[in-house]
Structure formats: C-alpha cells, structure tokens
Amino acid sequence: MAVIHADDARRSETPGGVMTTLASPTQGGASRALWKVEAKPGAEGPVHDFDVEQVWSWVAGAATVELGGERFEVTAGDTVVMPARTVRRVLADPATGYTAVVTAAAGARAFAADGTEYGVPPWIA
C-alpha cells in the first residue's frame, strides 16, 4: 500500500485545464490512474480519443461533453462513462468551469480524432 500526500501529487497543465495525478503506476504503483481535472470557465478540451474506457465524475461546476457524436450537459454529481475508441471533447461551463475526478487503466493512450497517436499523457503514467 502507498500513501500519496497532497503535496506529492503531480500536476500537469494544458490549455484545457490542470490535471492533478492522485495515483498512477509511477505515483503509488497503482494499476489504474486516478486524476482530478480542473477547467477554468469557458475552457475547451481538445477533440480526441483514448484506447481504454474512462470514467469521469463531476464534483463541481458544469460542462458539455461531446461523446460519439452526442452532446451531454453535466453538473456536479453526474458521471459519464466514456467508452474506448469514442471521440470526445469536454467544454467547461462558461460561468463556472468544472472539477472532475477521472479514472482509466494504466498506460491509456490518447489519439487525435484522425487517429494520430499522442501517447500516454503524463497524468496517466
């Protein structure tokens, strides 16, 4: 068992938000990655895909999730299961932004909508 103290959490910043790794293979030896996403009001995540399922649970704010050609409005308390190989984008509410906790299998690989591989993001490694 490993304890990861808040001061030891790894932070990765992108134009879409700040990802804080809570546990991962390289942070605590976890077999799954667990991270927090904090998106500022109006932030737009990229159109992308993953080779594994992700589970997103909103703990604050609101967002629009574009997933597999559909749009879903979500708020704190809502959870979205994002299947593998399903193009997605998350748009933060323009007034509130959002905070979500996300999990995925270790080694999850990200892809552009056109299939170009980005690799394993640092918050999942």
N, C-alpha and C positions, 0 to 999 in steps of 0.2 A: 504494500500500500504506500502511496506517496501523497504528501500534502503539498499543495501548491498555494502558497500565500499570495494574497492580492498584490503585494509589492513585486512578486516574481512573475506575474502574468506578462506574456509577450503581447505587445501592441503593434499592429500593422495599419498604416493609414493609406487609403486610396482616395481618388476623387469622390467615390460613392459613400465613404464613411470610415469609421475606425473599427477594426476588428481586434478584440482582446481575446487571446487564446487562454481558455480556462484549463484545458487539459488536451493532450495530444501525444502521439508516440514520442516526440522529443521533449515534451513537457509533462513529466509524470509517468511516462511509459504506458499511456492509455491505448487501448485497441481502437478507440473511436476518438474523433476530435470533437471538442465542445468549445464554442466560442460565442462571444457577445458581439453584436453588430450595433453600432450607434451611428445613425444617419441624421445629419442636420436637416432642418426644414427645406424641402424642395430638392434634396439630393436625388440624383438619378443613377442607379446602379447600371452596369453595362448589360447589354443583351449577351447572354452566354448560356452555357450548358455544363453539366457535370456527368461523369460516368457512373455515379452512385446516387442513391436516394439521399436527400437532405430533409431534415425536419426543422422547421422554423416556428418558434413560438414568440409572439409579441408580448412584451412586458410593459411597454409604454408607447404612447403616440399612436400613429396610424400610417398605413401605406396602401398603395395599389400594387398588387402582384400580377404581373403578366406571366402566364404559365401555359405553355402549349396552345397558344392562340386564344386563350380566355383571359378575362380580367376579373380579379377578386379584390374587393375592398376589405381590409383587415384592420382591427384595432387591438388594443391591449386585451389579453386573454385569449385571442384567436391563435390557432395553429394551422400551418399549411405543410402538408407532406408533398414535397417536390420529387416526382419520380426521376430516376436516372434517364439520361438522354431525352430530356424535355427542355426546350429552350425557355429561358426565364429572364425576367428583369424585375427589380423591386424599386418602386418610386416612393420616396418619402413624402408624407403629407406636407404640403407647403406651409402649413401653420405650425405643426408640432414636431415634425421629424418622427423618428421612431427608435426604439431599442428592442432588439430581438435576441433570443438565445437560440443557437443553431447547433445541430449535431450531424455528423456524417462519418462514414467509415474512414479509417486511417488510409492515407495515400490517395484520397479522392483527387481526380484530375479534372481541371477546368478546360473548357473548349470555347472558342468563339462560335458564333451562330453558324459560320461557314465550315466548321469542323477543324479549324486550325487549333492545335493543342497549345495551351498556355502552361500546362504542368500542374504540379501540386502547389497551391497557394501557401504562403508562409504561415498562415493561421491554422492550417490543417496539418502541416508537417510535424 
